[in-house]
Amino acid sequence: MQSSKKPRCEASRHCLGVGQPERFRGCKGRVAHAHIRGGRRAKSRFMVCIMSGARSKLALFLCGCYVVALGAHTGEESVAEHHEAEYYVAAVYEHPSILSPNPLALISRQEALELMNQNLDIYEQQVMTAAQKGVQIIVFPEDGIHGFNFTRTSIYPFLDFMPSPQVVGWNPCLEPRRFNDTEVLQRLSCMAIKGDMFLVANLGTKQPCHSSDPGCPNDGRYQFNTNVVFSNKGTLVDRYRKHNLYFEAAFDVPLNVDHITFDTPFAGRFGIFTCFDILFFDPAVRLLRDYKVKHVVYPTAWMNQLPLLAAIEIQKAFAVAFGINVLAANVHHPVLGMTGSGIHTPLESFWYHDMENPESHLIIAQVAKNPVGLIGAENATGETDPSHSKFLKILSGDPYCEKDAQEVHCDEATKWNMNAPPTFHSEMMYDNFTLVPVWGKEGYLHVCSNGLCCYLLYERPTLSEELYALGVFDGLHTVHGTYYIQVCALVRCGGLGFGTCGQEITEATGIFEFHLWGNFSTSYIFPLFLTSGMTLEVPDQLGWEKDHYFLRKSGLSSGLVTAALYGRLYERD
């Protein structure tokens, strides 16, 4: 895994950085000191970012290092004093969870609670920090309390009993003795009360079952990877049991898919799912399609894989594709490739990704109650923009457009130039992609596989000493999960050889203005877009045009790493 820092301040946004490393200064950077316990002083990082295309008037990105978690105070006024009625204040926390030194060992409930309470102590500190900023909802990551890599037996002491919130109304903080083995739920409930905010967290839960139940495991209990939601009064609002497990032998798949929504007084309806669920129709897509959800809370323990499935990359793509807000909290274990959290709207993102720094991070942002999506094809720039005009003429099969491998001329020419660059194959994300190199300062390329053809129309102000390629894959992905995908991807290769295309890289210098499109067989298409330094970009335009789905972008803030259209054909899984 290549290491990368958190995103630099770019010209496309206005950033106020405090206490940033030297390489990140130049965006009105200042050095400040924050007080922590014992009278020590430590630098903290505090960024206020208003990104291009943003509709909100203020957003706070608290790169909270651990000193903030321990009570650092910047003297800033509460965000809640500034946000207007159309916004709410949300927080997500990337947590370097304290893990069991031997998750396979059999330990007592008391020993398990001692470890979990260390993580819960940190959670409580984050809640109180967020409360000072007027946060109304906070999201914690998957596996953040108990850890991972357990067996079914070794995780048992870490499990809380979970009554069904649909059947039992319960406030664990105020009724702690109502059920046994609910110490973690009690602490989370009390945190929500203390911080006066909705709280979303993930824990392991158990549910006894009877031998008459045909699905009941041999040990007489179900064990679930569970998200819980508490109101600001500490009431257990609902729970979601993860459906798409990712090599999690300790847990069971629920017999029925949970489609869980919950209503809040500050932003209406939220949906909830976990980690690997984001790649599947149930529950994620059905939840958005059938339940009128505009906001998703998303605990995750995601191991990054570039170029197509970094955590912040898929989080942002999901927000853009469905026109919703995504509040995503990841665990922070860079050694395991686990980092990447964010608060994402269709038009802006406030994120953290750091493969070097071991510290925790709290992100706080104002979020629109009614997210605004990108411009669709129906609002296209049209003929007034030369690049888009050329794209539309290519799609229409205009006989007056010459389609050369490296140039497109829409004048008197009528001939096709078939001197296309060579196609080649290279492994990307464990799949055998078909690719063509992207050479020259401008051009038109296409490459096909099975029924999918991908197209690229591009211009480059300057050439860089890097190899880029346009790739296509249309088939069943079978490594670390089985699911059918259609992908059109423009990627920077790891080196100058064709065999390096598809390797994991995070830095690039190549600048493009481009249209990327394909004849996809699905309407579920996710725009993946990363530039140098793990920086998220927002497409200028997305949509359908003459049975082709396209992504359009000009004015990149830094070198292109990945621009891809990632289609999911759920019915072929």
C-alpha positions in Angstrom: 0.0 0.0 0.0 1.4 3.4 -1.0 1.5 5.9 1.7 -0.2 9.3 1.3 -0.9 12.3 3.4 -4.2 14.0 3.9 -5.4 16.2 1.1 -3.5 19.4 0.5 -5.3 22.8 0.3 -5.9 23.3 -3.4 -6.8 26.4 -5.5 -10.3 25.0 -6.0 -11.2 25.7 -2.3 -10.4 28.2 0.4 -8.7 26.5 3.3 -7.6 28.0 6.6 -5.0 25.6 8.1 -3.7 25.8 11.6 -0.7 23.9 12.8 -0.4 22.0 9.5 2.9 20.4 8.5 5.1 22.7 6.4 4.2 21.0 3.1 0.5 21.8 3.7 1.0 25.5 4.4 0.5 28.2 1.7 -3.3 28.2 2.3 -3.2 31.0 4.8 -1.6 28.6 7.3 -1.1 29.6 10.9 0.5 27.9 13.8 -1.5 27.7 17.0 -1.2 25.9 20.3 -3.9 24.0 22.2 -4.0 23.3 25.9 -4.3 19.7 27.1 -4.2 18.2 30.5 -1.3 18.8 32.8 -0.6 22.2 31.4 1.2 20.8 28.3 0.8 22.5 25.0 0.5 20.7 21.7 -0.1 21.7 18.2 -3.5 20.9 16.8 -4.7 20.9 13.2 -7.8 22.9 12.4 -9.0 23.5 8.8 -12.0 25.5 7.6 -12.7 24.5 4.0 -15.3 25.9 1.6 -15.0 23.8 -1.5 -15.8 24.8 -5.0 -19.5 24.1 -5.9 -20.4 24.1 -2.2 -23.8 25.4 -1.3 -23.3 25.6 2.4 -22.0 28.8 3.9 -19.6 27.2 6.4 -18.1 23.8 7.0 -15.7 22.8 9.7 -13.1 20.1 9.0 -11.6 19.2 12.4 -8.4 17.2 11.8 -8.6 16.6 15.4 -5.4 14.8 16.2 -5.3 13.0 19.5 -4.7 16.3 21.4 -8.2 17.4 20.5 -9.6 14.1 21.7 -7.9 14.8 25.0 -9.6 18.1 25.5 -7.8 20.6 23.3 -9.7 23.9 22.9 -9.2 26.3 20.0 -11.3 29.2 21.3 -13.5 29.0 18.1 -17.2 29.8 18.5 -19.6 26.9 18.3 -20.7 26.0 14.8 -24.2 25.7 16.1 -24.3 29.5 16.6 -23.8 30.0 12.9 -25.6 27.3 11.0 -28.9 28.2 9.5 -32.2 26.3 9.6 -31.4 24.5 6.3 -28.3 22.8 7.8 -27.5 20.4 10.6 -24.1 19.7 12.3 -22.6 16.2 12.0 -19.5 14.5 13.1 -17.6 11.3 12.2 -14.7 10.0 14.1 -11.8 7.9 12.7 -10.7 5.8 15.6 -7.4 4.0 16.1 -9.1 1.3 18.1 -7.3 -0.4 21.0 -7.2 -4.1 19.9 -7.1 -7.3 21.8 -3.5 -8.6 21.8 -4.8 -12.1 21.0 -8.3 -12.1 19.5 -8.2 -15.9 19.3 -7.8 -16.3 23.1 -10.8 -17.2 25.3 -11.2 -14.5 28.0 -13.8 -13.5 30.6 -16.6 -11.0 30.1 -14.8 -8.7 32.6 -11.6 -8.8 30.7 -13.5 -8.0 27.5 -15.2 -5.1 29.2 -11.9 -3.7 30.4 -10.6 -3.6 26.8 -13.8 -2.2 25.4 -14.0 0.5 28.1 -10.7 1.8 26.9 -12.2 2.5 23.5 -15.4 3.8 25.0 -13.5 6.2 27.1 -12.1 7.7 23.9 -15.5 7.8 22.3 -16.8 9.7 25.3 -14.0 12.3 24.9 -15.0 12.7 21.3 -18.6 13.2 22.1 -17.8 16.0 24.6 -15.5 17.7 22.0 -18.3 17.4 19.4 -20.9 18.8 21.9 -18.8 21.9 22.3 -19.2 22.5 18.5 -23.0 22.0 18.5 -22.9 18.6 16.9 -26.4 17.0 16.5 -25.3 13.5 15.3 -22.0 11.6 15.6 -21.0 8.4 13.9 -18.3 6.0 15.1 -16.7 3.2 13.0 -17.3 -0.5 12.6 -15.3 -2.7 15.0 -14.1 0.4 16.9 -15.2 -0.9 20.3 -14.3 -4.6 20.2 -11.8 -5.0 17.3 -11.6 -7.8 14.8 -10.1 -11.2 13.8 -12.1 -13.2 16.4 -13.5 -16.6 16.1 -17.1 -17.3 16.8 -16.1 -18.5 20.3 -13.5 -16.0 21.2 -15.7 -13.0 20.4 -18.5 -14.2 22.7 -17.3 -12.3 25.9 -17.4 -9.1 23.8 -21.1 -9.4 22.8 -23.9 -7.4 24.3 -27.4 -8.8 24.5 -29.6 -6.9 22.0 -33.4 -6.7 22.5 -35.4 -5.7 19.4 -36.1 -1.9 19.4 -39.2 -2.6 17.4 -40.6 -4.7 20.3 -39.0 -3.2 23.4 -38.8 0.6 24.1 -35.6 1.0 26.2 -33.2 3.6 27.5 -30.2 1.7 28.6 -28.7 4.6 30.6 -31.8 5.1 32.6 -32.7 1.4 32.9 -29.4 -0.3 33.3 -30.6 -3.4 35.1 -33.4 -4.3 32.7 -31.3 -6.7 30.7 -28.0 -8.5 31.5 -24.8 -8.2 29.5 -25.6 -4.7 28.1 -22.8 -2.7 29.6 -21.6 -1.3 26.2 -25.1 -0.2 25.3 -25.5 1.5 28.6 -22.3 3.5 28.1 -23.3 4.6 24.6 -26.7 5.6 25.8 -25.3 7.7 28.5 -22.9 9.4 26.1 -25.8 10.4 23.8 -27.5 12.0 26.8 -24.3 13.7 28.0 -23.5 15.1 24.6 -27.2 15.9 23.8 -26.8 14.3 20.3 -27.9 11.3 18.3 -25.1 8.7 18.4 -24.4 5.9 16.0 -21.9 3.1 17.0 -21.0 -0.5 16.1 -20.7 -3.4 18.4 -21.1 -7.2 18.5 -24.4 -8.5 19.8 -26.0 -11.8 20.7 -29.5 -13.1 20.5 -30.6 -16.5 21.9 -32.5 -18.8 19.6 -34.3 -22.1 20.0 -33.6 -25.5 18.4 -37.1 -25.2 16.7 -35.7 -22.3 14.7 -34.3 -23.9 11.5 -31.6 -21.2 11.2 -30.4 -21.4 14.8 -26.7 -22.1 15.1 -25.6 -25.2 17.0 -24.4 -23.1 20.0 -28.0 -21.8 20.5 -27.4 -18.1 19.7 -27.1 -15.7 16.8 -24.1 -13.3 16.8 -24.4 -10.2 14.8 -22.2 -7.3 13.6 -24.6 -4.5 14.8 -25.0 -0.8 14.4 -27.0 1.0 17.0 -28.7 4.4 17.0 -29.4 6.4 20.2 -31.4 9.6 20.4 -30.1 12.6 22.3 -32.2 11.4 25.2 -30.4 8.0 25.3 -33.2 6.0 23.9 -32.3 3.0 21.7 -33.9 4.2 18.5 -33.0 1.2 16.3 -30.4 -1.3 15.3 -29.0 -2.6 12.0 -27.4 -6.1 11.7 -24.8 -6.3 8.9 -26.0 -8.4 5.9 -22.9 -8.5 3.7 -20.2 -9.9 5.9 -16.6 -9.6 4.8 -14.8 -12.8 6.0 -16.3 -12.4 9.5 -16.5 -15.9 10.8 -17.5 -14.6 14.3 -20.9 -13.3 13.0 -24.1 -14.6 11.5 -25.9 -13.2 8.5 -29.5 -12.2 9.6 -32.2 -14.4 8.2 -33.9 -11.3 6.7 -32.3 -8.2 5.5 -32.6 -5.2 7.8 -33.8 -2.1 6.0 -33.4 0.4 8.8 -34.3 4.1 8.8 -34.7 6.5 11.7 -36.1 10.0 11.9 -34.4 12.9 13.5 -35.9 16.3 14.5 -33.0 18.2 12.8 -32.7 16.5 9.4 -35.5 14.1 8.8 -34.9 10.5 7.8 -31.6 8.7 7.9 -30.7 5.2 6.6 -27.9 3.0 7.9 -25.7 0.1 6.7 -22.1 -1.1 7.3 -18.9 -1.3 5.3 -19.1 -4.0 2.6 -22.9 -3.5 2.3 -22.1 -0.4 0.1 -21.3 -2.6 -2.9 -24.6 -4.6 -2.9 -28.2 -3.9 -3.7 -29.5 -5.1 -0.3 -29.7 -3.2 1.9 -28.0 -0.1 0.6 -29.6 0.5 -2.8 -33.1 -0.7 -1.8 -33.0 1.6 1.3 -32.4 4.6 -0.9 -34.8 3.5 -3.6 -37.8 2.6 -1.5 -37.5 4.6 1.8 -36.9 8.2 0.6 -33.6 8.5 2.5 -31.5 11.6 2.0 -28.8 10.9 4.6 -26.8 7.7 5.4 -24.8 6.9 8.4 -22.1 4.5 7.6 -19.8 2.8 10.1 -17.0 1.0 8.3 -13.7 -0.9 8.8 -12.5 -0.5 5.2 -9.1 -1.7 3.9 -8.2 0.6 1.0 -7.4 -0.8 -2.4 -6.5 1.5 -5.2 -7.1 2.6 -7.9 -10.8 1.9 -7.6 -11.9 1.1 -4.1 -10.2 3.5 -1.6 -12.6 4.2 1.3 -13.1 7.9 0.7 -13.4 7.2 -3.1 -16.4 4.9 -2.8 -18.0 6.9 0.0 -17.9 10.0 -2.2 -19.1 8.1 -5.3 -22.1 6.8 -3.4 -23.1 10.3 -2.3 -22.8 11.6 -5.9 -24.5 8.7 -7.6 -27.6 8.9 -5.3 -27.6 12.6 -4.6 -27.5 12.0 -0.8 -25.3 12.9 2.2 -23.0 10.1 3.6 -21.6 10.3 7.1 -18.8 7.7 7.0 -16.6 6.7 10.0 -13.6 4.3 9.4 -11.2 2.8 11.9 -7.6 4.1 11.7 -5.0 1.4 11.3 -2.6 2.5 8.5 -0.5 -0.7 8.9 -3.6 -2.6 7.8 -4.4 -0.2 5.1 -7.4 1.1 7.1 -8.1 4.8 6.9 -10.5 7.1 5.2 -13.5 8.8 6.7 -15.6 11.7 5.6 -18.8 13.8 5.5 -19.8 13.7 1.9 -22.5 15.6 0.0 -23.0 15.4 -3.8 -21.1 18.7 -4.2 -18.6 18.8 -1.4 -16.6 16.6 0.9 -14.8 16.9 4.2 -12.5 13.9 4.5 -9.5 12.4 6.2 -7.1 9.9 4.7 -3.6 9.4 6.2 -1.5 6.3 5.8 1.4 7.6 8.0 0.0 9.4 11.0 -1.3 7.0 13.8 -3.5 9.6 15.4 -7.3 9.8 15.5 -9.3 12.4 13.7 -12.7 14.0 14.3 -14.5 15.6 11.4 -17.3 18.1 12.0 -19.3 19.8 9.2 -22.5 21.6 8.5 -24.6 19.5 6.2 -27.5 20.5 4.0 -30.8 19.0 5.1 -31.8 18.7 1.4 -28.7 17.8 -0.6 -28.3 19.2 -4.1 -27.0 17.0 -6.8 -24.8 17.5 -9.8 -25.8 18.9 -13.2 -27.4 16.2 -15.3 -27.4 15.8 -19.0 -30.7 17.7 -19.2 -28.8 20.8 -18.1 -25.8 20.2 -20.3 -23.7 23.1 -21.5 -24.4 22.0 -25.1 -23.1 23.4 -28.3 -21.7 26.6 -26.7 -18.8 24.6 -25.2 -16.5 23.2 -27.9 -15.5 20.2 -25.9 -19.0 19.2 -25.1 -20.1 20.0 -28.6 -17.5 17.6 -30.0 -18.6 14.9 -27.5 -22.2 15.2 -28.6 -21.3 15.0 -32.3 -19.3 11.9 -31.7 -22.3 10.3 -29.9 -24.6 11.3 -32.7 -22.4 9.7 -35.3 -22.1 13.0 -37.2 -20.7 12.2 -40.6 -18.8 15.4 -40.6 -16.7 14.3 -37.6 -13.4 12.5 -38.3 -12.6 10.2 -35.4 -8.9 9.8 -35.3 -7.0 7.8 -32.6 -5.5 11.0 -31.3 -7.7 13.8 -32.7 -11.3 14.6 -33.5 -12.1 17.1 -36.2 -15.6 18.2 -36.8 -15.3 20.1 -40.1 -15.1 18.9 -43.7 -13.4 15.5 -43.0 -15.5 12.4 -43.5 -13.0 9.6 -43.1 -12.2 7.3 -40.2 -8.6 7.0 -39.2 -8.1 3.5 -37.9 -4.5 3.9 -36.7 -5.5 3.3 -33.1 -3.0 2.7 -30.3 -2.4 -1.0 -29.3 -4.7 -2.7 -26.8 -3.1 -4.7 -24.0 -4.2 -6.5 -20.8 -3.2 -5.8 -17.2 -4.5 -6.8 -13.8 -6.4 -4.1 -11.9 -8.2 -4.9 -8.7 -7.6 -8.6 -9.4 -9.5 -8.3 -12.7 -8.2 -8.7 -16.2 -8.7 -5.3 -17.8 -8.4 -4.5 -21.5 -6.6 -1.2 -22.0 -5.3 1.3 -24.5 -2.5 3.8 -23.7 -3.4 7.5 -23.6 -0.7 9.2 -25.7 -0.5 12.8 -26.9 -1.9 16.1 -25.9 -5.4 15.4 -27.2 -7.3 12.5 -28.6 -10.3 10.3 -28.9 -10.0 6.6 -27.7 -12.2 3.7 -27.3 -11.7 0.1 -25.9 -14.2 -2.7 -25.6 -14.7 -5.9 -23.6 -17.7 -8.2 -23.8 -20.7 -5.9 -24.2 -19.1 -2.8 -22.7 -17.3 -0.1 -24.8 -15.6 2.8 -23.1 -14.7 6.1 -24.7 -12.4 9.0 -23.9 -12.2 12.4 -25.4 -9.4 14.4 -23.9 -7.1 17.4 -24.0 -4.0 18.0 -22.0 -2.4 21.4 -21.6 1.0 19.8 -21.1 2.4 16.3 -21.2 3.9 14.7 -18.1 6.4 11.9 -18.0 3.7 9.4 -16.9 1.8 6.7 -18.6 -2.0 6.9 -18.5 -4.4 4.2 -19.9 -8.1 3.8 -20.6 -9.3 0.5 -19.4 -12.5 -1.6 -19.5 -13.8 -4.6 -17.6 -17.2 -6.2 -18.0 -17.5 -9.4 -15.9 -17.8 -11.1 -12.6 -15.3 -10.0 -9.9 -14.4 -13.0 -7.8 -11.6 -12.0 -5.4 -12.5 -10.8 -1.8 -16.2 -11.0 -2.8 -18.2 -12.0 -5.8 -20.1 -9.4 -7.7 -20.7 -8.3 -11.3 -19.2 -5.0 -12.5 -18.9 -2.9 -15.6 -16.0 -0.4 -15.4 -14.6 2.3 -17.6 -11.4 3.7 -16.0 -8.8 6.4 -16.9 -5.9 5.6 -14.6 -2.3 6.7 -14.1 -0.1 3.6 -14.4 2.6 2.8 -11.8 5.4 3.2 -14.3 6.0 3.5 -18.0 5.4 -0.2 -18.9 1.9 -1.5 -19.8 2.1 -4.1 -17.0 2.1 -1.3 -14.4 -1.3 -0.1 -15.3 -3.7 -1.0 -12.4 -1.0 -0.7 -9.7 -1.7 1.3 -6.5 -0.4 4.8 -6.7 -1.4 8.0 -5.0 0.6 10.8 -6.7 0.3 12.1 -10.2 1.0 15.3 -12.2 -1.0 14.7 -15.4 -3.8 17.3 -16.0 -6.7 16.4 -18.2 -9.9 18.0 -19.6 -12.0 15.1 -20.6 -15.3 13.3 -21.3 -15.3 9.6 -20.2 -18.3 7.5 -21.2 -19.6 4.0 -21.9 -22.6 2.0 -23.1 -23.5 0.6 -19.7 -26.1 -2.0 -19.1 -27.0 -0.8 -15.7 -28.3 2.4 -14.2 -26.3 1.9 -11.0 -23.0 3.7 -11.9 -20.7 5.2 -9.4 -18.2 8.0 -10.4 -14.8 7.3 -8.8 -12.5 10.4 -8.9 -9.2 10.9 -7.2 -6.3 13.3 -7.9 -2.8 13.5 -6.4 -2.4 13.1 -2.7 -5.7 11.2 -2.2 -7.7 14.4 -3.1 -11.4 14.0 -4.0 -12.7 15.7 -7.1 -16.3 16.4 -8.1 -17.3 15.9 -11.8 -18.5 18.9 -13.7 -21.3 16.8 -15.1 -22.7 13.3 -15.1 -25.6 11.7 -16.9 -27.1 9.8 -19.8 -26.7 10.9 -23.4 -28.0 8.7 -26.2 -27.8 5.5 -24.1 -24.3 6.2 -22.9 -23.4 7.3 -19.4 -20.8 10.0 -19.2 -18.6 11.9 -16.8 -17.2 15.3 -17.8 -14.4 17.3 -16.0 -12.1 20.3 -16.7 -10.0 22.3 -14.3 -8.4 19.6 -12.2 -6.8 20.9 -9.0 -3.9 18.4 -9.2 -2.7 15.5 -11.2 -5.2 12.8 -12.1 -4.9 9.4 -10.3 -8.2 7.8 -11.2 -11.4 8.8 -13.1 -13.7 5.9 -13.4 -17.4 4.9 -14.0 -18.0 1.9 -11.8 -21.2 0.1 -12.8 -22.9 -2.6 -10.7 -25.1 -5.2 -12.2 -26.6 -6.6 -9.0 -28.9 -9.1 -10.8 -25.8 -10.9 -12.2 -24.1 -11.5 -8.8 
